[in-house]
Amino acid sequence: MKINVKKTQPQLYSVTLGNTVHTLGINDLKTLVLESVKVLAPGALPAPSIDIIINTLATRLHASKEADLQEFILHAPESELLLMLKSTETNTDLHKKMFENMSTRKHTILSEDLQYKFQNGIDGEMLNSAISKLSELADKYSL
């Protein structure tokens, strides 16, 4: 099969696969290439760092609609929310939005736990697991 890629305009590419021509934007082309590499050479791409994953999740949560965020908070386990909040404690805008969209009871519990838990740091495996589960939950609620 003949495969050809040409830049047709800024941010626009013509991708020919056999006899079929597709026009893709830069982001779609990047996604196509990354997904192809993942399939053809698993492990070839480095996994994003936990900091990048946490920042991505925080950005998604901060940009979400209040109703969606409330649904997310309602279904997220408190232990995982606590780990996420602890790992983003310098992000005051996110914390403000999260706390404004949860019950007073949950706000009080998480606020107190943030002060007293993790005085010896956060366990990396627990954090990875929590952020992974919360990211999946955010996907479920389209955040």
Buried (B, 14 or more C-beta within 10 A) or exposed (E): EEEEBEEEEEEBBBBBEEEEEEEBEEEBBEEBEEEEEEEEEEEEEEEEEBEEBBBBBBEBBBEBEEEBBBBBBEEBEEEBBBBBBBBBEEBEEBBEBBBEBBEEEBBEBBEEBBEEBBEEEBEEEEBBEBBBBBBEBBEEBEB
